[in-house]
Amino acid sequence: MSLSSLLPAGAEYVELKQQENRSQGLNYLNGTLVQNSNSFSGGIMSRTFTNGVWGLASSADMSTASMQKVIKKAVSNAKLLSRSVNKGKLILPSTAAQGEYLFYSKKTPVSTAEKIEFLGALDKYIADKYPDLSTRRVFVQQQETEKYILTNDGGAMHTMTPKSVIGIVLMLNHQGESLIHYDIIGGFGQFEDNFSDPALCFPVIDKLYSELMDKKDAVFARAGTFDCVLDAKLAGILSHEAIGHTTEADFVLGGSIAGEYLDQPVASEILTLIDLAHSWDGKTCPVPVFIDDEGTEAKDCVIIQDGILKSYMHNKESAMLLGHELTGNARAYSYSDEPLIRMRNTMIVPGKDKLQDMIASIEDGYYLISSSNGQADATSEFMFGVGLGYEVKNGKIGKAIKETTISGVAFDLLKTVSMISDDMQWTGSGMCGKKQLISVGMGGPAIKCKVNMGGK
């Protein structure tokens, strides 16, 4: 029996999803393998939409009989809820798509033993070259998400999206203070796609150690508003947390400040911000989404164009309620999760400036490189920790600064952007925690803007 034959005839809207999540974790701590784990979860889920309300049911049993029961239960749940919350017959919009997108590596598979050996080589390199470190940690995290989705409006997809990263953490005790610095490399693809030779990771380790040494002589940042260059990673996080979330249509319907700004200027006219579906400049993005979890064709969503707020990210229901076009932003983490409006690959479009010219243009300010933590709310007000940054005096990079915070209102900050670098960097290791953890891509250039710095 085919999956399509399980979809009930005459239903307003029905989804059926079968999904597996597979992951592996390997972790070296000071030369000892402390983690070697594999996990698997999988099952089926059905959602139905009846009289303006949703019914959902799921099961870890993926048999044909279970699928029939889950669909029947989802229909029953929607009908039950519609007795008390009947909104009348509402028609969800549809741009249904069909396709198979399986990103299995074409290279020779790497065994767990070989991955452990790879990590061991990284650990040995760190231990031999940098014996003054108090703690060293290297780890591998791999994830694979495989989905089959059918909808009764014509959506049909089979996807397998992998991610593999290596994390490097260095710690040093200095004058009674514990200094820490880390980086995560890799992203979209299986291990053999991203990592072929431990020696290719050695320059990353050397750079991390050099920046950690800079922290030994770090000074406190001064409190106040300064001209700053936000490097690509920090600018990407700002775009995701403080702008992206406010322009997810469920947040807009819930009162996000972005609801007041559509077709209004919210940023410098030199700035364009896009949530990409799957590709940019002929290359696959860190989190490629060709068809979303509602069977909708995934399209790029231009959120800000030349400083003007142009659109929001949508699932079927929000597009229906606001009368907007579908964007294909409905995504779910596990088989039992309902699809939510989620970002995919959020980026500021590169500009025309050189990073060195941007730094040289600052008389008294900061070059901020990486974030340690952060949060933002529906007003676009944000506060991020800065894990690595440097003073800039007379256009020259000076001493590192101790970990500090930056804060403000993102839409106000974006109006101060005066330069955008012409390069492009992606971060594909991140996970967004909006109700469900899910992989996201963040990227773009560096930006020069005015930033409110926290002091001592």
C-alpha positions as CSV (number, residue, x, y, z in Angstrom):
1,M,0.0,0.0,0.0
2,S,1.4,3.4,-1.0
3,L,1.5,6.3,1.5
4,S,-0.7,8.4,-0.8
5,S,-3.5,5.9,-0.6
6,L,-3.7,6.5,3.2
7,L,-4.7,10.2,2.7
8,P,-8.5,10.5,3.2
9,A,-10.5,11.7,0.3
10,G,-12.5,14.9,0.8
11,A,-10.5,16.2,3.8
12,E,-9.8,20.0,3.9
13,Y,-6.1,19.5,4.5
14,V,-4.1,16.5,5.6
15,E,-0.4,16.0,6.1
16,L,1.4,12.7,6.7
17,K,5.1,12.7,7.7
18,Q,7.5,9.9,8.4
19,Q,10.8,11.0,9.9
20,E,14.1,9.7,11.3
21,N,16.7,11.7,13.3
22,R,20.1,10.1,13.6
23,S,23.1,11.5,15.5
24,Q,26.6,10.7,16.7
25,G,28.8,12.3,19.3
26,L,32.5,11.8,19.9
27,N,34.4,13.8,22.5
28,Y,38.0,14.0,23.5
29,L,38.9,15.8,26.8
30,N,42.6,16.2,27.6
31,G,43.6,13.2,25.6
32,T,40.8,10.9,26.8
33,L,37.8,9.8,24.7
34,V,34.9,10.6,27.1
35,Q,32.0,10.2,24.7
36,N,31.2,7.7,21.9
37,S,27.4,7.8,21.4
38,N,24.8,7.2,18.7
39,S,21.2,8.0,18.9
40,F,18.1,7.4,16.8
41,S,14.5,8.6,16.9
42,G,11.8,8.1,14.4
43,G,8.1,7.9,13.8
44,I,5.1,9.3,12.0
45,M,2.9,12.3,12.5
46,S,-0.3,13.5,10.8
47,R,-1.9,17.0,10.9
48,T,-5.3,17.9,9.6
49,F,-7.0,21.4,9.3
50,T,-10.7,21.5,9.7
51,N,-13.0,24.5,10.3
52,G,-10.0,26.7,11.1
53,V,-8.4,24.4,13.7
54,W,-5.6,21.8,13.6
55,G,-5.7,18.2,14.7
56,L,-2.4,16.4,15.3
57,A,-1.4,12.8,16.2
58,S,1.8,10.9,16.2
59,S,3.3,7.5,16.9
60,A,6.7,5.8,17.0
61,D,5.2,2.8,15.2
62,M,5.8,3.4,11.5
63,S,3.7,0.5,10.1
64,T,1.0,1.0,7.6
65,A,-1.7,0.1,10.1
66,S,-0.2,2.7,12.5
67,M,-0.3,5.4,9.8
68,Q,-4.0,4.7,9.2
69,K,-4.7,5.1,12.9
70,V,-2.6,8.3,13.3
71,I,-4.4,10.0,10.4
72,K,-7.8,8.9,11.8
73,K,-6.8,10.3,15.2
74,A,-5.6,13.6,13.8
75,V,-8.9,14.0,11.9
76,S,-10.9,13.1,15.1
77,N,-8.8,15.6,17.2
78,A,-9.5,18.5,14.7
79,K,-13.2,17.7,14.6
80,L,-13.4,17.6,18.4
81,L,-11.6,20.9,18.8
82,S,-13.7,22.6,16.0
83,R,-16.9,22.0,18.1
84,S,-15.8,24.6,20.5
85,V,-13.5,26.7,18.3
86,N,-15.2,26.6,14.9
87,K,-13.8,29.4,12.7
88,G,-15.8,28.2,9.6
89,K,-14.3,26.7,6.5
90,L,-11.0,28.3,5.8
91,I,-8.9,27.4,2.7
92,L,-5.2,27.2,3.2
93,P,-3.1,28.5,0.4
94,S,-1.0,26.1,-1.6
95,T,2.2,26.1,-3.7
96,A,2.7,22.3,-3.4
97,A,6.0,20.9,-4.6
98,Q,7.4,17.4,-5.2
99,G,10.9,16.3,-5.1
100,E,13.7,14.1,-3.7
101,Y,16.7,15.7,-2.1
102,L,19.1,13.2,-0.6
103,F,22.5,14.5,0.4
104,Y,24.3,11.3,1.1
105,S,28.1,11.7,0.5
106,K,29.5,10.3,-2.7
107,K,32.9,9.8,-0.9
108,T,34.1,6.6,0.8
109,P,32.4,6.4,4.2
110,V,34.5,7.2,7.3
111,S,34.1,4.7,10.1
112,T,33.7,5.6,13.8
113,A,37.2,4.3,14.5
114,E,38.6,6.6,11.8
115,K,36.7,9.6,13.2
116,I,38.2,8.8,16.7
117,E,41.6,8.6,15.1
118,F,41.0,12.0,13.4
119,L,40.1,13.6,16.8
120,G,43.1,12.0,18.4
121,A,45.4,13.6,15.9
122,L,43.8,17.0,16.6
123,D,44.2,16.4,20.4
124,K,47.8,15.4,20.0
125,Y,48.6,18.4,17.9
126,I,47.2,20.7,20.6
127,A,48.9,18.9,23.4
128,D,52.3,18.8,21.7
129,K,52.3,22.4,20.4
130,Y,50.5,24.2,23.3
131,P,51.4,22.4,26.6
132,D,50.6,25.5,28.7
133,L,46.8,25.0,28.2
134,S,44.9,23.9,31.2
135,T,42.2,22.2,29.2
136,R,41.7,21.1,25.7
137,R,38.6,19.6,24.1
138,V,37.8,18.4,20.6
139,F,34.5,16.9,19.6
140,V,32.5,15.7,16.6
141,Q,28.8,16.1,16.3
142,Q,26.9,14.6,13.4
143,Q,23.2,14.8,12.6
144,E,21.1,13.3,9.8
145,T,17.4,14.1,9.3
146,E,15.4,12.0,6.8
147,K,11.8,12.8,6.0
148,Y,9.0,11.6,3.8
149,I,6.1,14.1,3.6
150,L,2.8,13.8,1.7
151,T,0.0,16.4,1.7
152,N,-3.4,16.0,0.1
153,D,-2.9,19.3,-1.9
154,G,-0.1,17.6,-3.9
155,G,3.0,18.0,-1.8
156,A,5.4,15.1,-1.8
157,M,9.0,15.0,-0.7
158,H,11.8,12.8,0.5
159,T,14.8,14.5,2.0
160,M,18.0,13.6,3.9
161,T,19.9,16.6,5.2
162,P,23.2,15.9,7.0
163,K,25.3,18.1,9.2
164,S,28.8,17.4,10.7
165,V,30.9,19.7,12.8
166,I,34.1,19.6,14.8
167,G,34.4,21.7,17.9
168,I,37.7,22.9,19.4
169,V,37.8,24.4,22.9
170,L,41.0,25.8,24.5
171,M,41.3,26.9,28.1
172,L,44.1,28.6,30.0
173,N,44.6,29.6,33.6
174,H,46.1,33.1,33.8
175,Q,46.6,35.0,37.0
176,G,43.7,33.2,38.7
177,E,41.4,33.7,35.8
178,S,40.2,31.0,33.5
179,L,40.3,32.1,29.9
180,I,38.4,30.2,27.2
181,H,38.2,30.4,23.5
182,Y,36.5,28.0,21.0
183,D,35.4,27.6,17.4
184,I,33.2,25.2,15.5
185,I,34.0,24.2,11.9
186,G,32.0,22.3,9.3
187,G,28.3,22.3,8.8
188,F,26.2,21.0,5.9
189,G,27.3,17.5,4.7
190,Q,28.5,14.2,6.2
191,F,31.8,13.8,7.9
192,E,33.7,12.7,4.8
193,D,32.4,15.7,2.9
194,N,33.7,18.2,5.5
195,F,36.9,16.6,6.9
196,S,39.6,14.7,5.0
197,D,42.9,15.4,6.8
198,P,43.5,16.6,10.4
199,A,46.3,18.8,9.2
200,L,43.7,21.0,7.4
201,C,42.3,21.9,10.9
202,F,45.7,22.9,12.3
203,P,45.6,26.5,11.1
204,V,42.2,26.9,12.9
205,I,43.8,25.6,16.1
206,D,46.8,28.0,15.7
207,K,44.5,31.0,15.2
208,L,42.4,30.0,18.2
209,Y,45.5,29.8,20.4
210,S,46.8,33.1,19.2
211,E,43.5,34.8,20.0
212,L,43.4,33.1,23.4
213,M,46.8,34.6,24.1
214,D,45.5,38.0,23.1
215,K,43.0,37.6,26.0
216,K,45.8,37.5,28.5
217,D,46.4,41.2,28.0
218,A,42.7,42.1,27.5
219,V,41.3,45.4,28.8
220,F,37.8,46.4,29.8
221,A,35.7,47.9,27.1
222,R,34.3,51.4,27.9
223,A,30.6,51.9,28.3
224,G,28.9,53.9,25.7
225,T,28.0,54.1,22.0
226,F,30.9,53.6,19.6
227,D,31.6,53.1,15.9
228,C,32.1,49.3,15.6
229,V,32.7,46.7,13.0
230,L,30.7,43.6,13.7
231,D,32.4,40.7,12.0
232,A,30.3,38.3,9.9
233,K,29.6,35.8,12.7
234,L,28.3,38.4,15.1
235,A,26.4,40.3,12.4
236,G,24.8,36.9,11.4
237,I,23.6,36.3,14.9
238,L,22.2,39.8,15.1
239,S,20.3,39.2,11.9
240,H,18.9,35.9,13.1
241,E,18.0,36.7,16.7
242,A,17.0,40.3,16.6
243,I,15.6,40.7,13.1
244,G,14.7,37.3,11.9
245,H,12.5,36.3,14.8
246,T,10.6,39.5,14.7
247,T,9.7,38.9,11.1
248,E,8.5,35.3,11.5
249,A,4.8,35.7,10.8
250,D,3.6,33.9,13.9
251,F,5.5,36.5,16.0
252,V,4.0,39.2,13.9
253,L,0.5,37.9,14.6
254,G,1.5,37.8,18.2
255,G,2.4,41.4,18.4
256,S,6.0,41.7,17.1
257,I,7.1,45.3,16.4
258,A,7.8,44.2,12.8
259,G,4.0,44.2,12.3
260,E,4.0,48.0,12.4
261,Y,6.9,48.4,9.9
262,L,5.9,46.6,6.7
263,D,6.9,48.8,3.7
264,Q,8.6,51.2,6.1
265,P,12.4,52.0,6.4
266,V,13.9,49.9,9.1
267,A,17.6,50.0,8.1
268,S,20.2,51.8,6.2
269,E,19.4,52.0,2.5
270,I,22.6,50.0,1.7
271,L,21.3,47.0,3.6
272,T,19.4,44.0,2.3
273,L,18.6,41.0,4.4
274,I,17.2,37.7,3.1
275,D,16.2,34.3,4.5
276,L,17.4,32.0,1.8
277,A,15.7,28.7,1.0
278,H,18.6,26.6,-0.3
279,S,21.1,28.4,-2.6
280,W,23.2,31.6,-2.9
281,D,25.7,32.6,-5.6
282,G,25.4,29.1,-7.2
283,K,26.3,27.3,-3.9
284,T,24.2,25.2,-1.5
285,C,23.4,27.0,1.8
286,P,24.2,25.4,5.2
287,V,20.6,24.4,5.7
288,P,19.1,23.7,2.3
289,V,15.3,23.6,2.3
290,F,13.7,22.9,-1.1
291,I,10.3,21.8,0.2
292,D,9.1,22.7,3.7
293,D,7.3,20.4,6.2
294,E,3.9,21.4,4.8
295,G,4.9,20.3,1.3
296,T,5.3,23.9,0.1
297,E,7.9,25.0,-2.4
298,A,10.6,26.9,-0.4
299,K,11.4,30.3,-1.8
300,D,13.8,33.0,-0.8
301,C,12.2,35.6,1.5
302,V,13.6,39.1,1.1
303,I,12.9,40.5,4.5
304,I,14.6,43.9,4.1
305,Q,15.4,45.3,0.7
306,D,17.4,48.5,0.4
307,G,16.5,49.4,4.0
308,I,12.7,48.8,3.6
309,L,10.9,46.0,5.4
310,K,9.4,44.1,2.6
311,S,8.0,40.7,3.8
312,Y,7.6,38.2,6.6
313,M,8.4,34.4,6.7
314,H,5.3,32.3,6.5
315,N,3.7,28.9,6.9
316,K,0.3,28.1,5.3
317,E,-1.9,29.4,8.1
318,S,0.0,32.8,8.6
319,A,0.0,33.4,4.8
320,M,-3.8,32.8,4.8
321,L,-4.4,35.1,7.8
322,L,-2.3,38.0,6.4
323,G,-3.1,37.5,2.8
324,H,0.6,37.1,1.8
325,E,2.4,34.7,-0.5
326,L,3.8,31.4,0.9
327,T,7.6,31.3,1.5
328,G,8.1,27.7,2.6
329,N,9.3,28.4,6.2
330,A,7.4,25.6,8.0
331,R,9.9,23.3,9.7
332,A,9.9,20.8,12.5
333,Y,12.7,19.1,14.4
334,S,11.3,15.6,15.2
335,Y,8.6,13.4,13.9
336,S,6.2,14.4,16.6
337,D,6.7,18.1,16.4
338,E,4.3,20.4,14.6
339,P,5.9,22.5,11.8
340,L,6.6,26.1,13.0
341,I,7.7,29.1,11.1
342,R,11.5,28.9,11.2
343,M,14.3,30.6,9.5
344,R,16.5,28.6,7.1
345,N,19.6,30.6,6.0
346,T,19.4,34.2,7.1
347,M,22.0,36.6,5.7
348,I,22.8,40.2,5.0
349,V,23.7,40.7,1.4
350,P,27.5,41.6,0.9
351,G,28.3,45.1,0.1
352,K,31.2,46.8,-1.7
353,D,33.6,47.7,1.1
354,K,36.8,45.9,2.2
355,L,37.1,44.8,5.8
356,Q,40.4,46.5,6.3
357,D,39.0,49.8,5.0
358,M,36.1,49.5,7.4
359,I,38.5,49.1,10.4
360,A,40.7,51.9,9.1
361,S,37.7,54.2,9.1
362,I,37.3,54.0,12.8
363,E,39.1,56.6,14.9
364,D,38.0,55.3,18.3
365,G,35.8,52.2,18.5
366,Y,35.9,48.4,18.5
367,Y,36.1,45.4,16.1
368,L,33.8,42.7,17.5
369,I,34.2,39.2,16.2
370,S,32.2,36.5,18.1
371,S,29.3,36.2,20.4
372,S,29.2,34.1,23.6
373,N,25.5,34.2,24.2
374,G,22.5,36.4,23.7
375,Q,18.8,37.1,23.5
376,A,16.3,39.3,21.8
377,D,12.6,40.0,22.1
378,A,9.6,40.9,19.9
379,T,10.6,44.6,20.0
380,S,14.0,43.7,18.3
381,E,15.7,44.8,21.6
382,F,18.7,42.6,22.1
383,M,21.6,41.9,24.4
384,F,24.5,39.7,23.2
385,G,27.7,38.7,24.9
386,V,30.9,39.4,23.0
387,G,33.4,36.5,23.3
388,L,36.2,38.1,21.3
389,G,36.8,41.7,20.3
390,Y,39.5,44.3,19.9
391,E,40.0,48.0,20.5
392,V,40.4,50.1,17.3
393,K,42.4,53.3,17.7
394,N,43.1,55.6,14.7
395,G,42.2,52.8,12.3
396,K,44.5,50.2,13.9
397,I,43.5,47.1,15.8
398,G,44.8,47.3,19.4
399,K,44.4,45.2,22.5
400,A,41.7,42.5,22.9
401,I,38.9,43.4,25.2
402,K,37.5,41.3,28.1
403,E,34.2,39.6,27.5
404,T,31.5,42.2,27.5
405,T,28.0,42.8,26.1
406,I,26.4,44.8,23.4
407,S,22.7,45.9,23.5
408,G,20.2,48.0,21.8
409,V,17.2,47.9,19.4
410,A,18.2,46.1,16.2
411,F,16.0,48.1,13.9
412,D,17.7,51.3,15.3
413,L,21.2,49.8,15.0
414,L,20.6,48.8,11.3
415,K,19.8,52.4,10.5
416,T,23.3,53.3,11.5
417,V,25.0,50.8,9.1
418,S,27.4,52.9,7.0
419,M,29.7,50.2,5.4
420,I,29.2,46.5,4.5
421,S,32.1,44.3,3.5
422,D,32.2,42.5,0.1
423,D,33.0,39.1,1.5
424,M,30.6,36.3,2.6
425,Q,30.9,33.9,5.5
426,W,28.5,31.2,6.6
427,T,28.0,29.6,10.0
428,G,26.2,26.3,9.7
429,S,26.7,24.8,13.1
430,G,24.0,26.7,14.9
431,M,20.8,25.5,16.5
432,C,17.7,27.7,17.0
433,G,15.7,27.1,20.1
434,K,12.2,28.4,19.2
435,K,10.1,25.8,21.0
436,Q,12.0,23.1,19.2
437,L,15.8,22.9,18.5
438,I,16.4,23.0,14.7
439,S,19.5,23.6,12.5
440,V,19.8,27.1,11.0
441,G,22.3,28.9,8.8
442,M,23.5,32.4,9.4
443,G,25.8,34.4,7.3
444,G,26.9,37.5,5.5
445,P,29.5,40.2,5.6
446,A,30.9,42.4,8.3
447,I,29.0,45.6,9.0
448,K,30.1,49.0,10.4
449,C,27.5,50.6,12.7
450,K,27.1,52.3,16.0
451,V,26.9,49.9,18.9
452,N,26.0,50.4,22.6
453,M,28.9,48.7,24.5
454,G,28.7,47.5,28.1
455,G,31.6,48.6,30.3
456,K,33.4,47.2,33.3
